[in-house]
Amino acid sequence: MTAEAIETGPGSGRTAGPLAGHVPPEPSARGGGDRPLRIAMLTYKGNPFCGGQGVYVRHLSRELTRLGHHVEVIGAQPYPVLDEVDGTGIALTELPSLDLYRSPDPFRTPRRKEFRDWIDAVEFATMRTGGFPEPLTFSLRARRHLAARSGEFDVVHDNQTLGYGLLGGPAAIGAPLVTTIHHPITVDRQLELDAADGWKGRASVRRWYGFTRMQKRVARRLPSVLTVSGTSRQEIVDHLGVREDRIHVVHIGADTDLFSPDPAVPQVPGRIVTTSSADVPLKGLIHLVEALAKLRTENPAAHLVVVGKRAEDGPVAAAIERYGLDGAVEFVKGITDAELVDLVRGAEIACVPSLYEGFSLPAAEAMATGTPLVATTGGAIPEVAGPDGETCLAVPPGDASALAAALGRLLGDTELGRRLGAAGRERVLSKFTWARAAEGTAERYRAAMEQAPRVGATR
C-alpha cells in the first residue's frame, strides 16, 4: 500500500488505500445533530504492533465508520493498519517523516536527497542530540496539511501528538480539535528515570523525554481532551495541569468478536501469557520473571510466553539468565491477530504485571477470551480488571512474591480459573467494547463542534 502512495498537493501528504484522495460531499442530515461527521484522525505512530496508540486508531476508526461517519486517518511511519468496513477500506493519508527509528537501521543518517524541508532538518537534529522529535515534527506537518484542506473536515482528532503545530484552533487547522491523551508520558519518564543507571543514564532519559515539556504546554491550551480512564483523567490534571472541566473519560475496549472464547483451542498446561516490552520498566516484566522463578520451584510446568520483542541485554535478560529460565520464557513477535487470540485462549493464565497502565488493553482482551487474569493494581488496571477475587486476582505492582502466589493459586484451582474467566468476559462485554467507545467519542466530537466559536478564550 505505502509503496504505491501518491502525492496529493500542497499539504505535502501522501494518500493510500481504497479511498485514496477521496473527499466526500457534505454529509446528508440524519435528523439535525445526528448527521454523519467528516473526521480527520491524526496519529504520529500508528502501527498496532508498536503499542496502544495504533490499536486505538485501528479499532476506533473502524467503529466510527460503522456508525456512518467518514474517517480519514492521517499518520506517519510506522503507518497504521486499518480495517475494512463492508468491503471498503478506511482512507489513510501518509505524512512521511524521515523514519529515523525504523528497523533494521534505527538512529540512521538519511541521505541528503531525503531532506525535503526545514521540518526534516529539525527532526534529524533533534534525534542526533538524543531527543525524540516525532511529536513536534508530525504536528508541524499535520498543521500544514490540514490548513491546505481547510473546510474538508468537521473535526480533527489528535491521538496524543500534543505538538505545537496543533495549536491555534480552527483558524489554524481548519476544524475544531479533540485530543486523546491515553496517559501523561511524564509517568513513563519518571519510571525510566528511577530505573536509569548513573547520572549519564538519567541525563539520557531526560533528553529523550524532552518532548514532554512541549506536551505539557500544549495540553494546558487544549479545549477538549479525551482520556481512557478515571485514573488517567486525574493524572492529566496532576501532571499536565489541564483543567478538569476540559477532560472527558471515554473508555476503550476489546474487539469482543475477535477476542472471544473457543473451547476447540486446547489449553497448554502451565502456560502464562503476557504482553510486554522487555526493556520498558513501566511494564513490570522483570517482576513477572522473578515470580516465575519462585513459582517453578513448586510448579515446574509453569512457563511464560511474552508477546513482545526480547531484549538481548538489560535487567530482564539478566534475570532470565540468573534464574536459569532460558527454556521457560519465550518471546513471540510479528504474529497475526488470530495467532495472538489463540495464544491467549490456550493459556491457563493471562498476566498484566505493569507498574502502571493508563487503561490496559491486554487486560481487557485477555478477559474477553475468558482466560483468567492476574493483574497488578497499578494505575487504571483495577478500573478495567475489576474486583480481586471476582473478575481477576489482583496484586500490588512490583511485588514478585505476590505475583507468584496468585499465579500458583490459579494453576492449582481449575474451578476458580473458570469462574474468573467467565466473569471477566461478562465485565468486558458490559463495559469495554469499541462500539461503545465510538459512540462516546462521537458525542464528544459534537460537543467540541458546538463549543468551537468560544474556544478562543482558552488559556
C-alpha positions as CSV (number, residue, x, y, z in Angstrom):
1,M,0.0,0.0,0.0
2,T,2.6,2.6,1.1
3,A,4.8,1.9,-1.9
4,E,2.0,2.9,-4.2
5,A,1.2,6.1,-2.4
6,I,0.7,9.2,-4.5
7,E,1.4,12.9,-3.9
8,T,-1.8,14.9,-3.2
9,G,-0.9,18.6,-3.5
10,P,0.1,21.4,-1.2
11,G,-0.3,19.5,2.1
12,S,2.9,17.5,1.4
13,G,1.0,14.3,2.4
14,R,0.6,11.1,0.5
15,T,-2.7,9.2,0.4
16,A,-3.1,5.5,0.1
17,G,-5.8,2.9,0.3
18,P,-9.2,2.2,-1.3
19,L,-10.4,5.8,-0.6
20,A,-7.2,7.5,-1.6
21,G,-7.7,11.2,-2.2
22,H,-11.5,10.9,-1.8
23,V,-13.2,13.9,-0.2
24,P,-16.8,13.2,0.5
25,P,-19.5,15.7,-0.2
26,E,-21.2,17.4,2.8
27,P,-22.9,14.5,4.6
28,S,-26.7,14.5,4.4
29,A,-28.5,15.2,7.7
30,R,-29.8,12.4,9.8
31,G,-32.1,14.5,11.9
32,G,-30.1,17.6,12.8
33,G,-27.3,16.8,15.3
34,D,-27.1,13.2,14.2
35,R,-25.7,13.8,10.8
36,P,-22.6,11.8,9.8
37,L,-19.3,13.6,10.6
38,R,-16.1,14.1,8.5
39,I,-13.3,13.2,10.9
40,A,-9.5,13.6,10.4
41,M,-7.8,11.3,12.8
42,L,-4.1,12.1,13.5
43,T,-1.5,9.5,14.7
44,Y,2.2,10.1,14.6
45,K,2.9,6.4,15.3
46,G,0.1,4.2,14.1
47,N,1.2,0.6,13.7
48,P,-0.9,-1.5,16.2
49,F,2.1,-3.7,16.8
50,C,4.0,-0.7,18.2
51,G,1.7,-0.1,21.1
52,G,-1.8,1.0,22.3
53,Q,-1.9,4.1,20.2
54,G,-2.0,2.1,17.0
55,V,-4.6,-0.3,18.4
56,Y,-6.7,2.7,19.3
57,V,-6.7,4.2,15.8
58,R,-7.4,0.9,14.1
59,H,-10.4,-0.1,16.2
60,L,-11.9,3.4,16.8
61,S,-11.7,4.3,13.1
62,R,-13.5,1.1,12.2
63,E,-16.3,1.6,14.7
64,L,-16.8,5.2,13.8
65,T,-17.1,4.2,10.2
66,R,-19.7,1.5,11.1
67,L,-21.7,4.3,12.8
68,G,-21.9,6.0,9.4
69,H,-19.1,8.7,9.8
70,H,-16.4,9.3,7.3
71,V,-13.0,8.8,8.8
72,E,-9.7,9.7,7.2
73,V,-6.6,8.6,9.2
74,I,-3.5,10.9,8.7
75,G,-0.4,9.3,10.0
76,A,3.4,8.8,9.9
77,Q,5.6,5.7,10.0
78,P,5.1,3.1,11.1
79,Y,1.8,3.6,9.2
80,P,-1.5,2.4,10.7
81,V,-3.1,-0.9,9.9
82,L,-6.7,-0.1,9.2
83,D,-9.7,-2.5,8.7
84,E,-12.3,-2.7,6.0
85,V,-15.9,-1.9,6.7
86,D,-18.4,-3.6,4.4
87,G,-15.7,-4.3,1.9
88,T,-14.4,-0.7,1.7
89,G,-11.1,0.4,3.3
90,I,-10.7,3.4,5.6
91,A,-8.8,6.3,4.0
92,L,-5.2,6.6,5.0
93,T,-3.2,9.7,4.2
94,E,0.5,9.4,4.8
95,L,2.6,12.3,6.1
96,P,6.0,10.7,5.9
97,S,8.7,11.5,8.4
98,L,12.4,10.7,7.9
99,D,11.6,7.4,9.7
100,L,14.7,7.6,11.8
101,Y,13.8,4.7,14.1
102,R,12.9,2.1,11.6
103,S,14.2,-1.4,11.7
104,P,16.8,-2.6,10.9
105,D,18.7,0.7,11.0
106,P,17.4,2.8,13.9
107,F,19.0,6.2,14.5
108,R,20.1,6.2,10.9
109,T,21.6,9.1,8.9
110,P,19.4,9.9,5.9
111,R,20.9,10.6,2.5
112,R,20.9,14.3,1.5
113,K,18.2,13.8,-1.1
114,E,15.8,12.6,1.7
115,F,15.6,16.0,3.3
116,R,12.6,17.9,1.9
117,D,12.3,21.0,4.1
118,W,13.2,22.6,7.4
119,I,11.0,20.2,9.4
120,D,13.1,17.3,8.3
121,A,16.2,19.2,9.4
122,V,14.7,19.8,12.9
123,E,13.7,16.1,13.1
124,F,17.3,14.9,12.3
125,A,19.0,17.4,14.5
126,T,16.8,16.5,17.5
127,M,17.5,12.8,17.0
128,R,21.2,13.4,16.7
129,T,21.2,15.3,20.0
130,G,19.4,12.5,21.9
131,G,15.9,13.8,21.7
132,F,12.7,12.3,20.3
133,P,11.4,14.7,17.6
134,E,8.3,12.9,16.2
135,P,5.5,14.5,18.2
136,L,6.7,18.0,17.2
137,T,7.6,17.3,13.6
138,F,4.4,15.4,12.9
139,S,2.3,18.2,14.4
140,L,4.0,20.7,12.1
141,R,3.4,18.5,9.0
142,A,-0.2,17.9,10.1
143,R,-0.8,21.6,10.6
144,R,0.4,22.4,7.0
145,H,-1.6,19.5,5.5
146,L,-4.8,20.4,7.4
147,A,-4.5,24.1,6.6
148,A,-4.3,23.3,2.9
149,R,-7.6,21.3,3.3
150,S,-9.5,23.7,5.5
151,G,-13.2,23.1,5.5
152,E,-12.9,19.4,4.4
153,F,-13.4,18.1,8.0
154,D,-15.9,18.7,10.7
155,V,-13.5,17.7,13.5
156,V,-9.8,16.9,13.9
157,H,-9.0,14.1,16.4
158,D,-5.4,14.0,17.6
159,N,-4.1,10.8,19.1
160,Q,-1.7,12.1,21.8
161,T,0.7,14.0,19.5
162,L,0.3,17.2,21.6
163,G,2.6,19.2,19.4
164,Y,2.9,22.9,18.9
165,G,1.7,22.6,15.3
166,L,-1.8,21.8,16.5
167,L,-2.4,25.0,18.5
168,G,-4.3,27.9,17.1
169,G,-7.8,26.4,16.9
170,P,-10.0,26.0,13.8
171,A,-8.4,29.1,12.2
172,A,-5.0,27.2,12.1
173,I,-6.1,23.6,11.3
174,G,-9.4,24.1,9.6
175,A,-11.7,22.4,12.2
176,P,-12.3,22.0,15.9
177,L,-9.7,19.9,17.7
178,V,-10.3,17.0,20.1
179,T,-7.3,15.3,21.6
180,T,-6.9,11.9,23.2
181,I,-4.3,11.6,26.0
182,H,-4.1,7.9,27.0
183,H,-1.9,8.8,30.0
184,P,0.7,11.5,30.6
185,I,4.1,10.4,29.2
186,T,5.6,12.1,32.2
187,V,4.7,8.9,34.1
188,D,6.9,6.8,31.7
189,R,9.6,9.4,32.1
190,Q,9.7,9.2,35.9
191,L,9.7,5.4,35.9
192,E,12.6,5.3,33.4
193,L,14.5,7.9,35.5
194,D,14.0,5.7,38.6
195,A,15.4,2.7,36.7
196,A,18.3,4.5,34.9
197,D,21.9,3.6,35.8
198,G,24.0,6.5,37.0
199,W,23.9,10.2,36.1
200,K,24.7,9.6,32.4
201,G,21.7,7.2,32.1
202,R,19.4,9.8,33.8
203,A,20.7,12.6,31.6
204,S,19.9,10.4,28.5
205,V,16.4,9.7,29.8
206,R,15.8,13.4,30.4
207,R,17.0,14.4,26.9
208,W,14.9,11.7,25.2
209,Y,11.8,12.8,27.1
210,G,12.4,16.5,26.4
211,F,9.3,16.5,24.3
212,T,7.1,16.1,27.4
213,R,7.7,19.8,28.2
214,M,6.1,20.7,24.9
215,Q,3.2,18.2,25.5
216,K,2.6,19.8,28.9
217,R,2.4,23.3,27.5
218,V,0.2,22.2,24.6
219,A,-2.2,20.1,26.8
220,R,-3.0,23.1,29.0
221,R,-4.2,25.0,26.0
222,L,-6.5,22.3,24.5
223,P,-10.2,22.9,24.5
224,S,-11.3,19.3,24.6
225,V,-9.4,16.3,25.9
226,L,-10.5,12.7,25.9
227,T,-8.9,10.0,28.1
228,V,-9.5,6.3,28.6
229,S,-9.9,6.0,32.4
230,G,-10.7,7.9,35.6
231,T,-7.1,7.3,36.7
232,S,-5.7,8.9,33.6
233,R,-8.0,11.8,34.0
234,Q,-6.7,12.6,37.4
235,E,-3.1,12.2,36.3
236,I,-3.7,14.6,33.4
237,V,-4.8,17.1,35.9
238,D,-1.9,16.5,38.3
239,H,0.9,16.0,35.8
240,L,-0.1,18.3,32.9
241,G,-2.1,20.9,34.7
242,V,-5.2,20.6,32.4
243,R,-8.4,21.9,33.8
244,E,-10.8,19.2,35.0
245,D,-13.8,20.6,33.0
246,R,-11.9,20.0,29.8
247,I,-11.2,16.3,30.3
248,H,-13.8,13.6,29.4
249,V,-13.5,9.9,30.1
250,V,-14.4,7.6,27.2
251,H,-13.5,4.0,28.0
252,I,-11.9,2.0,25.2
253,G,-12.2,-1.8,25.0
254,A,-11.5,-5.1,23.3
255,D,-12.6,-6.4,20.0
256,T,-15.0,-8.9,21.5
257,D,-15.8,-10.6,18.2
258,L,-12.1,-11.4,17.8
259,F,-11.1,-11.9,21.4
260,S,-13.7,-14.5,22.4
261,P,-13.7,-17.9,24.0
262,D,-13.2,-21.0,21.8
263,P,-13.4,-24.4,23.5
264,A,-11.8,-26.0,20.5
265,V,-8.4,-24.4,21.3
266,P,-6.5,-26.8,23.6
267,Q,-5.2,-25.3,26.9
268,V,-1.4,-25.7,27.4
269,P,-0.7,-26.8,30.9
270,G,1.3,-24.2,32.8
271,R,1.2,-21.5,30.2
272,I,1.2,-17.9,31.4
273,V,0.9,-15.3,28.7
274,T,1.7,-11.6,28.9
275,T,2.1,-8.6,26.5
276,S,5.2,-6.6,27.3
277,S,8.3,-4.8,26.2
278,A,11.3,-6.3,28.0
279,D,13.2,-3.0,28.1
280,V,10.3,-0.8,29.4
281,P,10.4,-0.6,33.2
282,L,6.7,0.5,33.3
283,K,5.6,-2.9,32.0
284,G,7.0,-4.7,35.1
285,L,8.2,-7.8,33.1
286,I,11.2,-8.2,35.4
287,H,8.9,-8.8,38.4
288,L,7.0,-11.4,36.4
289,V,10.2,-13.2,35.5
290,E,11.2,-13.2,39.2
291,A,7.7,-14.5,40.1
292,L,8.1,-17.3,37.5
293,A,11.4,-18.4,39.1
294,K,9.6,-18.7,42.5
295,L,6.6,-20.4,41.0
296,R,8.6,-23.1,39.2
297,T,10.0,-24.4,42.5
298,E,6.5,-25.8,43.1
299,N,5.1,-25.8,39.6
300,P,7.9,-26.9,37.3
301,A,5.5,-27.0,34.3
302,A,4.9,-23.2,34.6
303,H,6.3,-21.2,31.7
304,L,5.9,-17.8,30.3
305,V,5.1,-16.6,26.7
306,V,5.8,-12.9,26.2
307,V,4.1,-11.2,23.3
308,G,6.8,-8.6,22.5
309,K,10.4,-8.2,21.5
310,R,13.1,-9.9,23.5
311,A,15.9,-7.6,24.8
312,E,19.3,-9.2,24.4
313,D,20.7,-7.3,27.4
314,G,19.3,-5.3,30.3
315,P,17.6,-6.3,33.6
316,V,15.1,-8.8,32.1
317,A,17.7,-10.6,30.1
318,A,20.0,-10.8,33.1
319,A,17.1,-12.1,35.3
320,I,16.3,-14.8,32.8
321,E,19.9,-15.9,32.8
322,R,20.3,-15.6,36.6
323,Y,17.4,-17.8,37.4
324,G,18.1,-20.3,34.6
325,L,14.8,-19.6,32.8
326,D,16.0,-19.7,29.2
327,G,13.8,-22.7,28.4
328,A,10.9,-21.3,30.4
329,V,10.5,-17.9,28.9
330,E,9.6,-17.5,25.2
331,F,9.2,-14.2,23.3
332,V,7.0,-14.0,20.2
333,K,6.5,-11.1,17.9
334,G,5.1,-10.5,14.4
335,I,2.2,-12.8,14.9
336,T,-1.2,-12.3,13.3
337,D,-4.3,-11.3,15.3
338,A,-5.7,-14.8,15.0
339,E,-2.4,-16.3,16.3
340,L,-2.4,-13.8,19.2
341,V,-6.0,-14.7,20.2
342,D,-5.3,-18.5,20.1
343,L,-2.1,-17.9,22.2
344,V,-4.2,-16.2,24.9
345,R,-7.0,-18.8,24.6
346,G,-4.5,-21.6,25.1
347,A,-3.0,-20.1,28.3
348,E,-4.0,-21.2,31.8
349,I,-3.4,-17.6,32.9
350,A,-3.1,-14.2,31.4
351,C,-0.9,-11.7,33.4
352,V,-0.6,-7.9,33.4
353,P,2.4,-7.2,35.7
354,S,2.7,-3.5,34.8
355,L,3.7,-0.9,37.4
356,Y,1.3,1.5,35.7
357,E,-1.3,1.5,32.9
358,G,-3.5,4.3,31.7
359,F,-6.1,1.7,30.7
360,S,-4.7,-1.8,29.9
361,L,-5.9,-3.2,26.6
362,P,-4.1,-6.5,27.2
363,A,-6.2,-7.0,30.3
364,A,-9.5,-6.3,28.5
365,E,-8.5,-8.5,25.6
366,A,-7.5,-11.4,27.8
367,M,-10.7,-11.2,29.8
368,A,-12.7,-11.1,26.6
369,T,-11.3,-14.6,25.7
370,G,-12.4,-16.0,29.0
371,T,-8.8,-16.6,30.2
372,P,-8.4,-15.9,33.9
373,L,-6.4,-12.8,34.7
374,V,-3.7,-12.0,37.3
375,A,-3.1,-8.3,37.3
376,T,-1.5,-5.6,39.4
377,T,-3.3,-2.6,40.9
378,G,-1.0,-0.2,39.0
379,G,-2.7,2.9,37.5
380,A,-6.1,2.2,35.9
381,I,-5.7,-1.6,35.8
382,P,-8.3,-2.1,38.6
383,E,-10.7,0.1,36.7
384,V,-10.5,-2.5,33.8
385,A,-9.9,-5.8,35.6
386,G,-12.4,-5.3,38.3
387,P,-12.5,-6.5,41.9
388,D,-10.0,-9.0,43.3
389,G,-11.5,-12.5,43.6
390,E,-14.5,-11.6,41.4
391,T,-13.1,-10.9,37.9
392,C,-9.4,-11.3,38.4
393,L,-6.7,-11.9,41.1
394,A,-5.1,-8.5,41.9
395,V,-1.7,-8.0,43.4
396,P,0.4,-4.9,44.3
397,P,2.7,-3.6,41.5
398,G,6.3,-4.6,41.7
399,D,5.7,-7.4,44.2
400,A,7.2,-10.6,42.7
401,S,6.2,-12.8,45.7
402,A,2.5,-11.7,45.5
403,L,2.6,-12.4,41.7
404,A,4.0,-15.9,42.3
405,A,1.3,-16.6,45.0
406,A,-1.6,-15.5,42.7
407,L,-0.2,-17.4,39.7
408,G,0.2,-20.5,41.9
409,R,-3.3,-20.2,43.3
410,L,-4.8,-20.2,39.8
411,L,-2.7,-23.0,38.5
412,G,-3.9,-25.1,41.4
413,D,-7.6,-24.3,41.2
414,T,-9.3,-25.0,37.9
415,E,-12.8,-24.0,39.2
416,L,-11.5,-20.6,40.3
417,G,-10.0,-20.0,36.9
418,R,-13.2,-21.0,35.2
419,R,-15.2,-18.6,37.4
420,L,-12.9,-15.7,37.0
421,G,-12.7,-16.2,33.2
422,A,-16.4,-16.2,32.7
423,A,-16.9,-13.2,35.0
424,G,-14.1,-11.3,33.2
425,R,-15.7,-11.7,29.8
426,E,-19.0,-10.5,31.1
427,R,-17.4,-7.4,32.5
428,V,-15.8,-6.6,29.2
429,L,-19.0,-7.1,27.2
430,S,-20.9,-4.8,29.6
431,K,-18.3,-2.0,29.9
432,F,-15.4,-2.1,27.4
433,T,-16.2,-2.5,23.7
434,W,-15.0,-0.5,20.8
435,A,-18.6,0.1,19.7
436,R,-19.3,1.9,23.0
437,A,-16.1,3.8,22.7
438,A,-17.0,5.1,19.2
439,E,-20.5,6.2,20.4
440,G,-18.9,8.1,23.3
441,T,-16.2,9.7,21.1
442,A,-18.7,10.9,18.5
443,E,-20.7,12.6,21.3
444,R,-17.5,14.5,22.3
445,Y,-16.9,15.5,18.7
446,R,-20.3,17.1,18.5
447,A,-19.8,18.9,21.8
448,A,-16.4,20.3,20.6
449,M,-18.1,21.5,17.3
450,E,-20.8,23.3,19.3
451,Q,-18.2,24.9,21.6
452,A,-15.7,25.8,18.8
453,P,-16.8,29.5,18.4
454,R,-16.0,30.0,22.1
455,V,-12.6,28.3,22.4
456,G,-10.7,31.5,21.6
457,A,-10.8,32.3,25.3
458,T,-9.0,29.2,26.5
459,R,-5.6,29.5,28.1
